[in-house]
Amino acid sequence: MPESEINRCRIVLAVPPNEAAPGQLAEALAAGDVASVIALKGDMDGPRYQAHLEALVDAGKDHDAAVLAVEDSQAMGRSGADGMLTGGEPKALKETVARFSPKRIVGYGPVKSRHQAMEAAEAEPDFLFIGRLEGDIRPEPHPKNLGLGEWCSQVMQLPVLVMAGSALESALDVAATGADFAVLGLAVFSHTGGAGEAVRRVNAELDEHAPRFEDEE
């Protein structure tokens, strides 16, 4: 994940697989801090998804936000994306990390249990993701995701991403767990005021209310 001097939970965007997404993403990135972008695949086939990724990479080229594919290393490579979120058995993760890291970012998820988190951590991915990428169907984050996110944040050295809800304020619920990043999808890309306004509002709320991470000695 891109480094930052911001000492609190940051935004990660889960970008929908539609034609309006690149323009919305450009607006969102111009509006304020976004750590990275996860490109949802939906029902896109390989070529369509690659074209979608290419458009998102182009939209983010003037901003310091990594663009990540989901479970598609070919599209990642051909589009020039910065990395990939991959899932499956934690044992297979070690091979994926060895293949692509450190040139590309390799994240792992969704993590559904403490045991799975510990197994995945042994492979040394760049981050752990908790929740479902399109699971933001309620205004608030799922309580189990918050609980697991808090535990992982306390015991893991890896950055932790937790899926937020469909309300902008849900990013604060994630921040309260100590997680490094709050993943926002519908909250930003379906916001009535536009994606840029959503990012501005969330960053302002996080600046004012999110707990600060303790500086490591």
Biotite code that builds the C-alpha atoms (Angstrom):
import biotite.structure as struc

atoms = struc.array([
    struc.Atom([0.000, 0.000, 0.000], chain_id="A", res_id=1, res_name="MET", atom_name="CA", element="C"),
    struc.Atom([1.285, 3.542, -0.681], chain_id="A", res_id=2, res_name="PRO", atom_name="CA", element="C"),
    struc.Atom([2.981, 5.100, 2.314], chain_id="A", res_id=3, res_name="GLU", atom_name="CA", element="C"),
    struc.Atom([1.495, 8.178, 3.907], chain_id="A", res_id=4, res_name="SER", atom_name="CA", element="C"),
    struc.Atom([2.153, 10.519, 6.794], chain_id="A", res_id=5, res_name="GLU", atom_name="CA", element="C"),
    struc.Atom([-1.534, 10.398, 7.746], chain_id="A", res_id=6, res_name="ILE", atom_name="CA", element="C"),
    struc.Atom([-1.597, 8.811, 11.190], chain_id="A", res_id=7, res_name="ASN", atom_name="CA", element="C"),
    struc.Atom([-5.149, 7.455, 11.211], chain_id="A", res_id=8, res_name="ARG", atom_name="CA", element="C"),
    struc.Atom([-7.466, 5.124, 9.351], chain_id="A", res_id=9, res_name="CYS", atom_name="CA", element="C"),
    struc.Atom([-7.545, 5.913, 5.624], chain_id="A", res_id=10, res_name="ARG", atom_name="CA", element="C"),
    struc.Atom([-9.981, 5.292, 2.786], chain_id="A", res_id=11, res_name="ILE", atom_name="CA", element="C"),
    struc.Atom([-9.796, 2.440, 0.290], chain_id="A", res_id=12, res_name="VAL", atom_name="CA", element="C"),
    struc.Atom([-12.346, 2.550, -2.543], chain_id="A", res_id=13, res_name="LEU", atom_name="CA", element="C"),
    struc.Atom([-14.143, -0.528, -3.887], chain_id="A", res_id=14, res_name="ALA", atom_name="CA", element="C"),
    struc.Atom([-14.924, 0.655, -7.423], chain_id="A", res_id=15, res_name="VAL", atom_name="CA", element="C"),
    struc.Atom([-18.026, -0.737, -9.150], chain_id="A", res_id=16, res_name="PRO", atom_name="CA", element="C"),
    struc.Atom([-17.707, -2.493, -12.528], chain_id="A", res_id=17, res_name="PRO", atom_name="CA", element="C"),
    struc.Atom([-19.549, 0.002, -14.702], chain_id="A", res_id=18, res_name="ASN", atom_name="CA", element="C"),
    struc.Atom([-18.788, 2.583, -17.382], chain_id="A", res_id=19, res_name="GLU", atom_name="CA", element="C"),
    struc.Atom([-19.284, 5.545, -15.069], chain_id="A", res_id=20, res_name="ALA", atom_name="CA", element="C"),
    struc.Atom([-16.687, 4.299, -12.592], chain_id="A", res_id=21, res_name="ALA", atom_name="CA", element="C"),
    struc.Atom([-13.514, 5.804, -14.130], chain_id="A", res_id=22, res_name="PRO", atom_name="CA", element="C"),
    struc.Atom([-15.007, 9.297, -14.143], chain_id="A", res_id=23, res_name="GLY", atom_name="CA", element="C"),
    struc.Atom([-16.323, 8.880, -10.620], chain_id="A", res_id=24, res_name="GLN", atom_name="CA", element="C"),
    struc.Atom([-12.934, 7.613, -9.484], chain_id="A", res_id=25, res_name="LEU", atom_name="CA", element="C"),
    struc.Atom([-11.118, 10.579, -10.992], chain_id="A", res_id=26, res_name="ALA", atom_name="CA", element="C"),
    struc.Atom([-13.502, 12.878, -9.134], chain_id="A", res_id=27, res_name="GLU", atom_name="CA", element="C"),
    struc.Atom([-13.028, 10.969, -5.888], chain_id="A", res_id=28, res_name="ALA", atom_name="CA", element="C"),
    struc.Atom([-9.235, 10.948, -6.080], chain_id="A", res_id=29, res_name="LEU", atom_name="CA", element="C"),
    struc.Atom([-9.106, 14.672, -6.817], chain_id="A", res_id=30, res_name="ALA", atom_name="CA", element="C"),
    struc.Atom([-11.213, 15.397, -3.740], chain_id="A", res_id=31, res_name="ALA", atom_name="CA", element="C"),
    struc.Atom([-8.975, 14.078, -0.988], chain_id="A", res_id=32, res_name="GLY", atom_name="CA", element="C"),
    struc.Atom([-6.875, 11.291, 0.472], chain_id="A", res_id=33, res_name="ASP", atom_name="CA", element="C"),
    struc.Atom([-7.495, 7.785, -0.875], chain_id="A", res_id=34, res_name="VAL", atom_name="CA", element="C"),
    struc.Atom([-4.942, 5.095, -0.102], chain_id="A", res_id=35, res_name="ALA", atom_name="CA", element="C"),
    struc.Atom([-5.847, 2.609, -2.792], chain_id="A", res_id=36, res_name="SER", atom_name="CA", element="C"),
    struc.Atom([-8.506, 1.381, -5.176], chain_id="A", res_id=37, res_name="VAL", atom_name="CA", element="C"),
    struc.Atom([-9.912, -2.144, -5.517], chain_id="A", res_id=38, res_name="ILE", atom_name="CA", element="C"),
    struc.Atom([-11.502, -2.750, -8.920], chain_id="A", res_id=39, res_name="ALA", atom_name="CA", element="C"),
    struc.Atom([-14.576, -4.957, -8.537], chain_id="A", res_id=40, res_name="LEU", atom_name="CA", element="C"),
    struc.Atom([-15.041, -7.489, -11.325], chain_id="A", res_id=41, res_name="LYS", atom_name="CA", element="C"),
    struc.Atom([-18.755, -8.245, -11.133], chain_id="A", res_id=42, res_name="GLY", atom_name="CA", element="C"),
    struc.Atom([-19.791, -10.373, -14.116], chain_id="A", res_id=43, res_name="ASP", atom_name="CA", element="C"),
    struc.Atom([-17.166, -8.930, -16.462], chain_id="A", res_id=44, res_name="MET", atom_name="CA", element="C"),
    struc.Atom([-15.215, -11.420, -18.568], chain_id="A", res_id=45, res_name="ASP", atom_name="CA", element="C"),
    struc.Atom([-11.436, -11.208, -18.839], chain_id="A", res_id=46, res_name="GLY", atom_name="CA", element="C"),
    struc.Atom([-11.135, -8.697, -21.702], chain_id="A", res_id=47, res_name="PRO", atom_name="CA", element="C"),
    struc.Atom([-13.834, -6.392, -20.298], chain_id="A", res_id=48, res_name="ARG", atom_name="CA", element="C"),
    struc.Atom([-12.276, -6.480, -16.869], chain_id="A", res_id=49, res_name="TYR", atom_name="CA", element="C"),
    struc.Atom([-8.845, -5.693, -18.280], chain_id="A", res_id=50, res_name="GLN", atom_name="CA", element="C"),
    struc.Atom([-10.279, -2.691, -20.137], chain_id="A", res_id=51, res_name="ALA", atom_name="CA", element="C"),
    struc.Atom([-12.024, -1.599, -16.934], chain_id="A", res_id=52, res_name="HIS", atom_name="CA", element="C"),
    struc.Atom([-8.763, -1.852, -15.010], chain_id="A", res_id=53, res_name="LEU", atom_name="CA", element="C"),
    struc.Atom([-6.916, 0.106, -17.686], chain_id="A", res_id=54, res_name="GLU", atom_name="CA", element="C"),
    struc.Atom([-9.479, 2.901, -17.414], chain_id="A", res_id=55, res_name="ALA", atom_name="CA", element="C"),
    struc.Atom([-9.131, 2.990, -13.633], chain_id="A", res_id=56, res_name="LEU", atom_name="CA", element="C"),
    struc.Atom([-5.334, 2.998, -13.835], chain_id="A", res_id=57, res_name="VAL", atom_name="CA", element="C"),
    struc.Atom([-5.561, 5.927, -16.246], chain_id="A", res_id=58, res_name="ASP", atom_name="CA", element="C"),
    struc.Atom([-7.982, 7.757, -13.925], chain_id="A", res_id=59, res_name="ALA", atom_name="CA", element="C"),
    struc.Atom([-5.567, 7.331, -11.042], chain_id="A", res_id=60, res_name="GLY", atom_name="CA", element="C"),
    struc.Atom([-2.310, 8.102, -12.840], chain_id="A", res_id=61, res_name="LYS", atom_name="CA", element="C"),
    struc.Atom([-1.947, 11.589, -11.339], chain_id="A", res_id=62, res_name="ASP", atom_name="CA", element="C"),
    struc.Atom([-2.769, 10.455, -7.804], chain_id="A", res_id=63, res_name="HIS", atom_name="CA", element="C"),
    struc.Atom([-0.873, 8.448, -5.204], chain_id="A", res_id=64, res_name="ASP", atom_name="CA", element="C"),
    struc.Atom([-3.418, 5.633, -4.921], chain_id="A", res_id=65, res_name="ALA", atom_name="CA", element="C"),
    struc.Atom([-2.613, 2.037, -5.852], chain_id="A", res_id=66, res_name="ALA", atom_name="CA", element="C"),
    struc.Atom([-5.073, 0.332, -8.205], chain_id="A", res_id=67, res_name="VAL", atom_name="CA", element="C"),
    struc.Atom([-5.652, -3.324, -7.366], chain_id="A", res_id=68, res_name="LEU", atom_name="CA", element="C"),
    struc.Atom([-7.259, -6.085, -9.410], chain_id="A", res_id=69, res_name="ALA", atom_name="CA", element="C"),
    struc.Atom([-9.352, -8.859, -7.859], chain_id="A", res_id=70, res_name="VAL", atom_name="CA", element="C"),
    struc.Atom([-8.332, -12.465, -8.525], chain_id="A", res_id=71, res_name="GLU", atom_name="CA", element="C"),
    struc.Atom([-6.953, -11.787, -12.001], chain_id="A", res_id=72, res_name="ASP", atom_name="CA", element="C"),
    struc.Atom([-3.181, -11.663, -12.316], chain_id="A", res_id=73, res_name="SER", atom_name="CA", element="C"),
    struc.Atom([-3.329, -11.496, -16.116], chain_id="A", res_id=74, res_name="GLN", atom_name="CA", element="C"),
    struc.Atom([-5.516, -8.397, -16.130], chain_id="A", res_id=75, res_name="ALA", atom_name="CA", element="C"),
    struc.Atom([-3.345, -6.923, -13.391], chain_id="A", res_id=76, res_name="MET", atom_name="CA", element="C"),
    struc.Atom([-0.208, -7.315, -15.470], chain_id="A", res_id=77, res_name="GLY", atom_name="CA", element="C"),
    struc.Atom([-1.645, -6.212, -18.793], chain_id="A", res_id=78, res_name="ARG", atom_name="CA", element="C"),
    struc.Atom([-3.414, -3.169, -17.377], chain_id="A", res_id=79, res_name="SER", atom_name="CA", element="C"),
    struc.Atom([-0.451, -1.906, -15.400], chain_id="A", res_id=80, res_name="GLY", atom_name="CA", element="C"),
    struc.Atom([-2.342, -2.183, -12.118], chain_id="A", res_id=81, res_name="ALA", atom_name="CA", element="C"),
    struc.Atom([-0.282, -1.946, -8.950], chain_id="A", res_id=82, res_name="ASP", atom_name="CA", element="C"),
    struc.Atom([-1.331, -5.249, -7.453], chain_id="A", res_id=83, res_name="GLY", atom_name="CA", element="C"),
    struc.Atom([-4.070, -7.696, -6.662], chain_id="A", res_id=84, res_name="MET", atom_name="CA", element="C"),
    struc.Atom([-6.420, -8.889, -3.954], chain_id="A", res_id=85, res_name="LEU", atom_name="CA", element="C"),
    struc.Atom([-6.470, -12.679, -3.918], chain_id="A", res_id=86, res_name="THR", atom_name="CA", element="C"),
    struc.Atom([-8.324, -15.238, -1.819], chain_id="A", res_id=87, res_name="GLY", atom_name="CA", element="C"),
    struc.Atom([-8.649, -18.989, -1.563], chain_id="A", res_id=88, res_name="GLY", atom_name="CA", element="C"),
    struc.Atom([-6.619, -21.259, 0.667], chain_id="A", res_id=89, res_name="GLU", atom_name="CA", element="C"),
    struc.Atom([-3.961, -19.465, 2.705], chain_id="A", res_id=90, res_name="PRO", atom_name="CA", element="C"),
    struc.Atom([-1.445, -22.162, 1.725], chain_id="A", res_id=91, res_name="LYS", atom_name="CA", element="C"),
    struc.Atom([-1.645, -21.086, -1.932], chain_id="A", res_id=92, res_name="ALA", atom_name="CA", element="C"),
    struc.Atom([-1.023, -17.485, -0.938], chain_id="A", res_id=93, res_name="LEU", atom_name="CA", element="C"),
    struc.Atom([2.650, -18.152, -0.312], chain_id="A", res_id=94, res_name="LYS", atom_name="CA", element="C"),
    struc.Atom([3.158, -19.032, -3.984], chain_id="A", res_id=95, res_name="GLU", atom_name="CA", element="C"),
    struc.Atom([1.315, -15.912, -5.124], chain_id="A", res_id=96, res_name="THR", atom_name="CA", element="C"),
    struc.Atom([3.373, -13.667, -2.863], chain_id="A", res_id=97, res_name="VAL", atom_name="CA", element="C"),
    struc.Atom([6.596, -15.299, -4.057], chain_id="A", res_id=98, res_name="ALA", atom_name="CA", element="C"),
    struc.Atom([5.563, -14.790, -7.671], chain_id="A", res_id=99, res_name="ARG", atom_name="CA", element="C"),
    struc.Atom([4.532, -11.146, -7.565], chain_id="A", res_id=100, res_name="PHE", atom_name="CA", element="C"),
    struc.Atom([5.986, -9.473, -4.459], chain_id="A", res_id=101, res_name="SER", atom_name="CA", element="C"),
    struc.Atom([7.626, -7.017, -4.028], chain_id="A", res_id=102, res_name="PRO", atom_name="CA", element="C"),
    struc.Atom([7.055, -5.700, -7.561], chain_id="A", res_id=103, res_name="LYS", atom_name="CA", element="C"),
    struc.Atom([3.290, -5.892, -7.101], chain_id="A", res_id=104, res_name="ARG", atom_name="CA", element="C"),
    struc.Atom([1.075, -5.488, -4.053], chain_id="A", res_id=105, res_name="ILE", atom_name="CA", element="C"),
    struc.Atom([-0.520, -8.764, -2.963], chain_id="A", res_id=106, res_name="VAL", atom_name="CA", element="C"),
    struc.Atom([-3.398, -8.570, -0.525], chain_id="A", res_id=107, res_name="GLY", atom_name="CA", element="C"),
    struc.Atom([-5.377, -11.469, 0.890], chain_id="A", res_id=108, res_name="TYR", atom_name="CA", element="C"),
    struc.Atom([-9.061, -11.789, 1.663], chain_id="A", res_id=109, res_name="GLY", atom_name="CA", element="C"),
    struc.Atom([-11.752, -12.055, 2.595], chain_id="A", res_id=110, res_name="PRO", atom_name="CA", element="C"),
    struc.Atom([-10.483, -13.212, 5.973], chain_id="A", res_id=111, res_name="VAL", atom_name="CA", element="C"),
    struc.Atom([-13.301, -14.826, 7.928], chain_id="A", res_id=112, res_name="LYS", atom_name="CA", element="C"),
    struc.Atom([-11.639, -16.130, 11.088], chain_id="A", res_id=113, res_name="SER", atom_name="CA", element="C"),
    struc.Atom([-8.697, -15.609, 13.406], chain_id="A", res_id=114, res_name="ARG", atom_name="CA", element="C"),
    struc.Atom([-7.205, -18.926, 12.340], chain_id="A", res_id=115, res_name="HIS", atom_name="CA", element="C"),
    struc.Atom([-7.398, -17.975, 8.667], chain_id="A", res_id=116, res_name="GLN", atom_name="CA", element="C"),
    struc.Atom([-5.802, -14.606, 9.445], chain_id="A", res_id=117, res_name="ALA", atom_name="CA", element="C"),
    struc.Atom([-2.902, -16.262, 11.240], chain_id="A", res_id=118, res_name="MET", atom_name="CA", element="C"),
    struc.Atom([-2.371, -18.766, 8.423], chain_id="A", res_id=119, res_name="GLU", atom_name="CA", element="C"),
    struc.Atom([-2.433, -16.021, 5.814], chain_id="A", res_id=120, res_name="ALA", atom_name="CA", element="C"),
    struc.Atom([-0.048, -13.831, 7.806], chain_id="A", res_id=121, res_name="ALA", atom_name="CA", element="C"),
    struc.Atom([2.606, -16.549, 7.596], chain_id="A", res_id=122, res_name="GLU", atom_name="CA", element="C"),
    struc.Atom([2.756, -15.988, 3.823], chain_id="A", res_id=123, res_name="ALA", atom_name="CA", element="C"),
    struc.Atom([3.516, -12.291, 4.422], chain_id="A", res_id=124, res_name="GLU", atom_name="CA", element="C"),
    struc.Atom([1.017, -10.611, 2.080], chain_id="A", res_id=125, res_name="PRO", atom_name="CA", element="C"),
    struc.Atom([0.929, -6.828, 1.965], chain_id="A", res_id=126, res_name="ASP", atom_name="CA", element="C"),
    struc.Atom([-2.435, -6.613, 3.743], chain_id="A", res_id=127, res_name="PHE", atom_name="CA", element="C"),
    struc.Atom([-5.438, -8.572, 5.017], chain_id="A", res_id=128, res_name="LEU", atom_name="CA", element="C"),
    struc.Atom([-8.974, -7.752, 3.910], chain_id="A", res_id=129, res_name="PHE", atom_name="CA", element="C"),
    struc.Atom([-11.994, -8.480, 6.110], chain_id="A", res_id=130, res_name="ILE", atom_name="CA", element="C"),
    struc.Atom([-15.537, -8.468, 4.740], chain_id="A", res_id=131, res_name="GLY", atom_name="CA", element="C"),
    struc.Atom([-17.173, -8.948, 1.344], chain_id="A", res_id=132, res_name="ARG", atom_name="CA", element="C"),
    struc.Atom([-16.323, -6.434, -1.368], chain_id="A", res_id=133, res_name="LEU", atom_name="CA", element="C"),
    struc.Atom([-19.981, -6.072, -2.297], chain_id="A", res_id=134, res_name="GLU", atom_name="CA", element="C"),
    struc.Atom([-21.225, -6.706, 1.214], chain_id="A", res_id=135, res_name="GLY", atom_name="CA", element="C"),
    struc.Atom([-22.005, -3.059, 1.997], chain_id="A", res_id=136, res_name="ASP", atom_name="CA", element="C"),
    struc.Atom([-25.767, -3.587, 1.709], chain_id="A", res_id=137, res_name="ILE", atom_name="CA", element="C"),
    struc.Atom([-26.507, -2.073, 5.122], chain_id="A", res_id=138, res_name="ARG", atom_name="CA", element="C"),
    struc.Atom([-25.589, 1.397, 6.393], chain_id="A", res_id=139, res_name="PRO", atom_name="CA", element="C"),
    struc.Atom([-23.342, -0.043, 9.089], chain_id="A", res_id=140, res_name="GLU", atom_name="CA", element="C"),
    struc.Atom([-20.455, -2.539, 8.793], chain_id="A", res_id=141, res_name="PRO", atom_name="CA", element="C"),
    struc.Atom([-21.136, -6.134, 9.778], chain_id="A", res_id=142, res_name="HIS", atom_name="CA", element="C"),
    struc.Atom([-20.425, -6.555, 13.515], chain_id="A", res_id=143, res_name="PRO", atom_name="CA", element="C"),
    struc.Atom([-18.383, -9.735, 12.921], chain_id="A", res_id=144, res_name="LYS", atom_name="CA", element="C"),
    struc.Atom([-16.144, -7.864, 10.504], chain_id="A", res_id=145, res_name="ASN", atom_name="CA", element="C"),
    struc.Atom([-15.568, -5.122, 13.052], chain_id="A", res_id=146, res_name="LEU", atom_name="CA", element="C"),
    struc.Atom([-14.739, -7.648, 15.758], chain_id="A", res_id=147, res_name="GLY", atom_name="CA", element="C"),
    struc.Atom([-12.304, -9.563, 13.586], chain_id="A", res_id=148, res_name="LEU", atom_name="CA", element="C"),
    struc.Atom([-10.811, -6.341, 12.307], chain_id="A", res_id=149, res_name="GLY", atom_name="CA", element="C"),
    struc.Atom([-10.157, -5.173, 15.848], chain_id="A", res_id=150, res_name="GLU", atom_name="CA", element="C"),
    struc.Atom([-8.511, -8.463, 16.785], chain_id="A", res_id=151, res_name="TRP", atom_name="CA", element="C"),
    struc.Atom([-6.306, -8.516, 13.682], chain_id="A", res_id=152, res_name="CYS", atom_name="CA", element="C"),
    struc.Atom([-5.296, -4.903, 14.226], chain_id="A", res_id=153, res_name="SER", atom_name="CA", element="C"),
    struc.Atom([-4.213, -5.713, 17.767], chain_id="A", res_id=154, res_name="GLN", atom_name="CA", element="C"),
    struc.Atom([-2.198, -8.869, 17.076], chain_id="A", res_id=155, res_name="VAL", atom_name="CA", element="C"),
    struc.Atom([-1.031, -8.560, 13.448], chain_id="A", res_id=156, res_name="MET", atom_name="CA", element="C"),
    struc.Atom([1.798, -6.493, 12.052], chain_id="A", res_id=157, res_name="GLN", atom_name="CA", element="C"),
    struc.Atom([0.110, -6.491, 8.633], chain_id="A", res_id=158, res_name="LEU", atom_name="CA", element="C"),
    struc.Atom([-2.133, -3.621, 7.535], chain_id="A", res_id=159, res_name="PRO", atom_name="CA", element="C"),
    struc.Atom([-5.814, -4.482, 7.964], chain_id="A", res_id=160, res_name="VAL", atom_name="CA", element="C"),
    struc.Atom([-8.638, -3.426, 5.636], chain_id="A", res_id=161, res_name="LEU", atom_name="CA", element="C"),
    struc.Atom([-12.243, -3.741, 6.821], chain_id="A", res_id=162, res_name="VAL", atom_name="CA", element="C"),
    struc.Atom([-15.333, -3.377, 4.633], chain_id="A", res_id=163, res_name="MET", atom_name="CA", element="C"),
    struc.Atom([-17.467, -0.456, 5.776], chain_id="A", res_id=164, res_name="ALA", atom_name="CA", element="C"),
    struc.Atom([-21.209, -0.024, 5.193], chain_id="A", res_id=165, res_name="GLY", atom_name="CA", element="C"),
    struc.Atom([-23.265, 1.998, 2.742], chain_id="A", res_id=166, res_name="SER", atom_name="CA", element="C"),
    struc.Atom([-23.296, 5.073, 4.995], chain_id="A", res_id=167, res_name="ALA", atom_name="CA", element="C"),
    struc.Atom([-20.361, 7.481, 4.958], chain_id="A", res_id=168, res_name="LEU", atom_name="CA", element="C"),
    struc.Atom([-20.297, 7.480, 8.755], chain_id="A", res_id=169, res_name="GLU", atom_name="CA", element="C"),
    struc.Atom([-19.534, 3.750, 8.752], chain_id="A", res_id=170, res_name="SER", atom_name="CA", element="C"),
    struc.Atom([-15.893, 4.572, 8.057], chain_id="A", res_id=171, res_name="ALA", atom_name="CA", element="C"),
    struc.Atom([-15.699, 5.836, 11.634], chain_id="A", res_id=172, res_name="LEU", atom_name="CA", element="C"),
    struc.Atom([-16.956, 2.472, 12.902], chain_id="A", res_id=173, res_name="ASP", atom_name="CA", element="C"),
    struc.Atom([-14.059, 0.824, 11.093], chain_id="A", res_id=174, res_name="VAL", atom_name="CA", element="C"),
    struc.Atom([-11.586, 3.415, 12.348], chain_id="A", res_id=175, res_name="ALA", atom_name="CA", element="C"),
    struc.Atom([-12.682, 2.756, 15.926], chain_id="A", res_id=176, res_name="ALA", atom_name="CA", element="C"),
    struc.Atom([-11.453, -0.856, 15.648], chain_id="A", res_id=177, res_name="THR", atom_name="CA", element="C"),
    struc.Atom([-7.897, 0.286, 15.018], chain_id="A", res_id=178, res_name="GLY", atom_name="CA", element="C"),
    struc.Atom([-7.949, -0.983, 11.426], chain_id="A", res_id=179, res_name="ALA", atom_name="CA", element="C"),
    struc.Atom([-5.619, 0.772, 9.030], chain_id="A", res_id=180, res_name="ASP", atom_name="CA", element="C"),
    struc.Atom([-8.117, 1.199, 6.201], chain_id="A", res_id=181, res_name="PHE", atom_name="CA", element="C"),
    struc.Atom([-11.888, 1.466, 5.746], chain_id="A", res_id=182, res_name="ALA", atom_name="CA", element="C"),
    struc.Atom([-13.139, 0.084, 2.424], chain_id="A", res_id=183, res_name="VAL", atom_name="CA", element="C"),
    struc.Atom([-15.993, 2.123, 0.960], chain_id="A", res_id=184, res_name="LEU", atom_name="CA", element="C"),
    struc.Atom([-18.061, 1.220, -2.087], chain_id="A", res_id=185, res_name="GLY", atom_name="CA", element="C"),
    struc.Atom([-21.711, 2.257, -2.280], chain_id="A", res_id=186, res_name="LEU", atom_name="CA", element="C"),
    struc.Atom([-21.138, 4.962, 0.312], chain_id="A", res_id=187, res_name="ALA", atom_name="CA", element="C"),
    struc.Atom([-18.969, 6.831, -2.193], chain_id="A", res_id=188, res_name="VAL", atom_name="CA", element="C"),
    struc.Atom([-20.115, 5.723, -5.632], chain_id="A", res_id=189, res_name="PHE", atom_name="CA", element="C"),
    struc.Atom([-23.843, 5.996, -4.898], chain_id="A", res_id=190, res_name="SER", atom_name="CA", element="C"),
    struc.Atom([-23.575, 9.196, -2.877], chain_id="A", res_id=191, res_name="HIS", atom_name="CA", element="C"),
    struc.Atom([-26.176, 11.733, -4.029], chain_id="A", res_id=192, res_name="THR", atom_name="CA", element="C"),
    struc.Atom([-23.654, 14.566, -3.833], chain_id="A", res_id=193, res_name="GLY", atom_name="CA", element="C"),
    struc.Atom([-21.138, 12.733, -5.998], chain_id="A", res_id=194, res_name="GLY", atom_name="CA", element="C"),
    struc.Atom([-18.040, 10.662, -5.291], chain_id="A", res_id=195, res_name="ALA", atom_name="CA", element="C"),
    struc.Atom([-15.851, 13.704, -4.713], chain_id="A", res_id=196, res_name="GLY", atom_name="CA", element="C"),
    struc.Atom([-18.142, 15.147, -2.072], chain_id="A", res_id=197, res_name="GLU", atom_name="CA", element="C"),
    struc.Atom([-18.302, 11.748, -0.371], chain_id="A", res_id=198, res_name="ALA", atom_name="CA", element="C"),
    struc.Atom([-14.510, 11.495, -0.146], chain_id="A", res_id=199, res_name="VAL", atom_name="CA", element="C"),
    struc.Atom([-14.254, 15.037, 1.193], chain_id="A", res_id=200, res_name="ARG", atom_name="CA", element="C"),
    struc.Atom([-16.832, 14.336, 3.888], chain_id="A", res_id=201, res_name="ARG", atom_name="CA", element="C"),
    struc.Atom([-15.310, 11.033, 4.985], chain_id="A", res_id=202, res_name="VAL", atom_name="CA", element="C"),
    struc.Atom([-11.805, 12.472, 5.218], chain_id="A", res_id=203, res_name="ASN", atom_name="CA", element="C"),
    struc.Atom([-13.104, 15.420, 7.252], chain_id="A", res_id=204, res_name="ALA", atom_name="CA", element="C"),
    struc.Atom([-14.851, 13.036, 9.660], chain_id="A", res_id=205, res_name="GLU", atom_name="CA", element="C"),
    struc.Atom([-11.785, 10.833, 9.971], chain_id="A", res_id=206, res_name="LEU", atom_name="CA", element="C"),
    struc.Atom([-9.563, 13.871, 10.543], chain_id="A", res_id=207, res_name="ASP", atom_name="CA", element="C"),
    struc.Atom([-11.804, 15.007, 13.384], chain_id="A", res_id=208, res_name="GLU", atom_name="CA", element="C"),
    struc.Atom([-12.884, 11.767, 15.018], chain_id="A", res_id=209, res_name="HIS", atom_name="CA", element="C"),
    struc.Atom([-10.677, 8.805, 14.043], chain_id="A", res_id=210, res_name="ALA", atom_name="CA", element="C"),
    struc.Atom([-8.208, 7.597, 16.682], chain_id="A", res_id=211, res_name="PRO", atom_name="CA", element="C"),
    struc.Atom([-4.548, 8.227, 15.917], chain_id="A", res_id=212, res_name="ARG", atom_name="CA", element="C"),
    struc.Atom([-2.135, 5.334, 15.600], chain_id="A", res_id=213, res_name="PHE", atom_name="CA", element="C"),
    struc.Atom([0.588, 5.232, 18.185], chain_id="A", res_id=214, res_name="GLU", atom_name="CA", element="C"),
    struc.Atom([4.000, 6.048, 16.804], chain_id="A", res_id=215, res_name="ASP", atom_name="CA", element="C"),
    struc.Atom([6.261, 3.007, 16.790], chain_id="A", res_id=216, res_name="GLU", atom_name="CA", element="C"),
    struc.Atom([9.531, 3.386, 18.587], chain_id="A", res_id=217, res_name="GLU", atom_name="CA", element="C"),
])
